[in-house]
Amino acid sequence: MTEQLTSDLSAEQIAAGRRAYELDKAHVFHSWQAQGPFSPMTILKTEGSHVWDGEGRKLIDISSQLVNTNIGHQHPKVIAAIQEQAAKIATIAPQHVSDVRSEAARLIAERTPGDLNKIFFTNGGADAVEHAVRMARLHTGRNKVLSAYRSYHGGTHMAVNITGDPRRFASDKATDGVVHFFPAYPYRSYFNSTTEAEETERALKHLEDTIILEGPGTIAALILETIPGTAGIYLPPPGYLQGVRELTRKYGIVYIADEVMAGFGRSGEWFAVDHWDVTPDLLTFAKGVNSGYVPLGGVAISEPIFETFREQVYPGGLTYSGHPLACAAAVATINAMEDEGMIANAKRLGDEIIGPRLRQFATEHPAVGEVRGTGVFWAIELVKNRATREPLAPYGGSSPQMNEVVTAAKSAGLLPMANFNRLHVVPAMNIPDEVLIEALDRLEQALIVADRFVEE
């Protein structure tokens, strides 16, 4: 392992990286950070499931950056498609027909469930959520939006207010028509459930009570991450999503499935709703649609909502909606996923390698409270005490202990993803088996550190 962590880049590359770091500190304002103490990692090179840091160390990327490089870094087919499109038509306004945009829309519509056959392109997930909510409000003539606590829907104004985790606090003025409800989350049940069946029944009862008490005639939409991402990768218990879908039908509420992180193969299906055979009215996507190579997101629209805007003008749009370079990357990415069997491979990696190894961790490491996930979309909950489930870091923050765990993962040669008290295992869908096994071996070194903080 020591050999893996030594530099295999040139002195010139490393020197260029150090200059980039100095310029970054002088001029770049970073997302979600206090700017002064933040010390960002420099990335000098990416390839497949590896990145090289500012010192030239080769790290295994089990974060997929922000859970978006679903087909890994620098996939040659996608790079070639971007280059070819740039030489042909580099940009075009959204009011014109573009062959690559049309093809991207076709490929996406063929894979979305049910009648979600119309695609509105955005620049990312947050503005996809913004536009999905706008469509729902105009379609229903209502204003309120229901959203779960422990969720994340984006950083723009409406999307961050819809978000159910602490990132919304600084922007939440309670004036945007958002009503939050408790999700089904068996490990940390808000309903004192002891079984998944109880959790489903009680969570659905709570949701229906919320709808009734808020007034069904005032609610435009319910938005739900099919499998929440940074909120914890907690899978809905059996029957929950189907129950949510029935409640939205019963009360005439538009159901928006947020698949920005879970979509395009990450869960081992094209879309996570496919696991539960549920079809929403609107579906938001981004990230994995083109592996993040060029910014792209969108909304897949059902026929009834499309009909609302057949003759009525939709009051929304973006200068870069369906940008040719982004759509070229999407076409190449989706075709690569299909041709190379990546969706089935993601399921296999979860079933045969990640799931069994993480369950072994849960047996052998007292700091592991729970492991959960599907495909290449997994989380490890770290706790101080398994009986009380006290987290290793508080909700909404970190802790010195959790910082040590993350440092240990990096020292072991990983680029990890951590949020609050969790480590997320979210590699690319095409990570080679041997690289994934090595990554999990290295991750165990971080769990050994976490075990030191367990309180009996």
Secondary structure, DSSP 8 states (H G I E B T S, - for coil): -HHHHS--S-HHHHHHHHHHHHHHHHH---TTS-TTT-----EEEEEBTEEEETT--EEEESSHHHHT-TT-B--HHHHHHHHHHHHH-S---TTS--HHHHHHHHHHHHHSSTT--EEEEESSHHHHHHHHHHHHHHHHS--EEEEESS----SSHHHHHH--SGGGTTT--S-S-EEEE----GGG-SS--SSHHHHHHHHHHHHHHHHHHH-GGGEEEEEEESS-TTTT-----TTHHHHHHHHHHHTT-EEEEE-TTTTTTTTSSSSGGGGGT---SEEEE-GGGTTTSS--EEEEE-HHHHHHHHHS------TTTT-HHHHHHHHHHHHHHHHTTHHHHHHHIIIIIIHHHHHHHHHH-TTEEEEEEETTEEEEEEEEETTTTEESS-TTS--HHHHHHHHHHHHTTEE-EEETTEEEE---TT--HHHHHHHHHHHHHHHHHHHTT---
